[in-house]
Amino acid sequence: QVQLVESGGGLVQAGGSLRLSCAASGRTFTSRAMGWFRQAPGKEREFVATISGSGDRTYYADSVKGRFTISRDNAKNTVYLQMNSLKPEDTAVYYCAARKTWYTATYYLRDYDYWGQGTQVTVSS
């Protein structure tokens, strides 16, 4: 079992930055692809970014490409989402997710087996 705890959300003005963190339990972190997803009020949860276990491959949703950066520190069992040039449409609850060990990074919500509780990001205009 993997437990994920997100932190770093908050209220920021448009054009500002935030860095989200997700701390994972367990000793298999380096073998797990990790992802960030988000869910705005009244909308379905959507893919934001994903990173392979070693950190050598990353993928982004078109809506955040060039503004957000996903990274990981395997020594700390933590994955990050650096969010720059934030827009009001980035307002959502952001969720960290983990795949089963040795599975590849993927865009699909259904491929992730473990989820955090989420952290609220609000961007004011």
C-alpha positions as CSV (number, residue, x, y, z in Angstrom):
1,Q,0.0,0.0,0.0
2,V,1.2,3.5,-0.8
3,Q,0.1,6.6,1.0
4,L,0.4,10.0,-0.7
5,V,0.2,13.4,1.0
6,E,0.0,16.6,-1.0
7,S,1.0,20.0,0.3
8,G,1.8,23.5,-1.1
9,G,-1.6,24.6,-2.3
10,G,-3.0,28.0,-1.6
11,L,-4.3,31.3,-3.0
12,V,-2.2,33.1,-5.5
13,Q,-2.8,36.0,-8.0
14,A,-2.7,35.4,-11.7
15,G,0.8,35.3,-13.0
16,G,2.1,34.0,-9.7
17,S,3.8,30.7,-8.8
18,L,3.2,27.8,-6.5
19,R,5.1,24.5,-5.9
20,L,3.1,21.5,-4.9
21,S,4.8,18.5,-3.1
22,C,3.6,15.0,-2.7
23,A,5.3,12.8,-0.1
24,A,4.9,9.0,-0.6
25,S,5.3,6.2,1.9
26,G,7.0,2.9,1.2
27,R,10.3,1.7,-0.2
28,T,9.2,1.2,-3.8
29,F,9.0,4.9,-4.8
30,T,11.8,4.8,-7.4
31,S,9.9,2.1,-9.3
32,R,6.6,4.0,-9.6
33,A,5.5,6.4,-12.2
34,M,3.8,9.4,-10.6
35,G,1.3,11.8,-11.8
36,W,-0.5,15.0,-11.0
37,F,-4.2,15.5,-11.9
38,R,-6.7,18.3,-11.1
39,Q,-10.4,18.7,-10.7
40,A,-12.2,22.0,-11.0
41,P,-15.7,22.6,-9.6
42,G,-18.3,20.9,-11.8
43,K,-15.7,19.3,-14.0
44,E,-14.1,15.9,-14.3
45,R,-10.7,15.1,-13.0
46,E,-8.0,15.7,-15.7
47,F,-4.4,14.9,-16.3
48,V,-1.8,17.5,-15.6
49,A,1.6,15.9,-15.7
50,T,3.4,12.6,-15.2
51,I,7.0,11.4,-14.6
52,S,8.7,8.1,-14.9
53,G,10.2,6.3,-11.9
54,S,13.7,7.4,-12.7
55,G,12.6,10.9,-13.7
56,D,14.0,10.7,-17.2
57,R,10.6,11.0,-18.9
58,T,7.9,13.6,-18.3
59,Y,4.7,14.4,-20.1
60,Y,2.3,17.3,-19.8
61,A,-1.2,18.3,-20.7
62,D,-1.2,20.9,-23.5
63,S,-2.9,23.4,-21.2
64,V,0.1,23.5,-18.8
65,K,3.0,22.8,-21.1
66,G,5.7,25.5,-20.8
67,R,4.3,26.7,-17.5
68,F,4.4,23.7,-15.1
69,T,7.3,21.4,-14.4
70,I,7.0,18.0,-12.7
71,S,10.1,16.6,-10.9
72,R,10.9,14.1,-8.3
73,D,13.5,13.5,-5.5
74,N,13.7,9.7,-5.1
75,A,15.9,10.1,-2.0
76,K,13.0,12.0,-0.3
77,N,10.2,9.9,-1.8
78,T,8.7,13.1,-3.1
79,V,7.3,14.4,-6.4
80,Y,6.9,18.1,-7.1
81,L,4.8,20.2,-9.4
82,Q,6.2,23.7,-10.0
83,M,3.5,25.9,-11.4
84,N,4.4,29.3,-12.9
85,S,2.4,31.9,-14.8
86,L,-0.7,30.7,-13.1
87,K,-4.1,31.5,-14.6
88,P,-7.6,31.6,-13.0
89,E,-8.4,28.5,-15.1
90,D,-5.8,26.6,-13.2
91,T,-8.0,26.8,-10.1
92,A,-8.7,23.3,-8.9
93,V,-8.0,20.6,-6.4
94,Y,-4.7,19.0,-7.4
95,Y,-4.2,15.3,-6.7
96,C,-1.0,13.3,-6.7
97,A,-1.2,9.7,-7.9
98,A,1.0,6.7,-8.1
99,R,1.0,3.7,-10.4
100,K,1.8,0.1,-9.5
101,T,5.5,-0.7,-9.5
102,W,7.3,-0.9,-12.9
103,Y,4.4,0.4,-14.9
104,T,5.1,3.3,-17.3
105,A,4.1,6.9,-17.0
106,T,0.7,7.5,-18.5
107,Y,-1.9,10.2,-19.1
108,Y,-4.9,8.0,-18.1
109,L,-6.5,8.6,-14.7
110,R,-7.7,4.9,-14.7
111,D,-4.1,3.6,-14.8
112,Y,-3.3,5.1,-11.3
113,D,-3.9,3.0,-8.3
114,Y,-3.1,5.2,-5.4
115,W,-4.3,8.8,-4.8
116,G,-3.7,11.5,-2.3
117,Q,-6.4,13.6,-0.7
118,G,-5.8,16.6,-2.8
119,T,-4.7,20.2,-2.2
120,Q,-6.6,23.3,-3.2
121,V,-5.1,25.8,-5.7
122,T,-7.0,29.0,-6.2
123,V,-5.8,31.6,-8.7
124,S,-7.4,35.0,-8.5
125,S,-7.7,37.4,-11.4
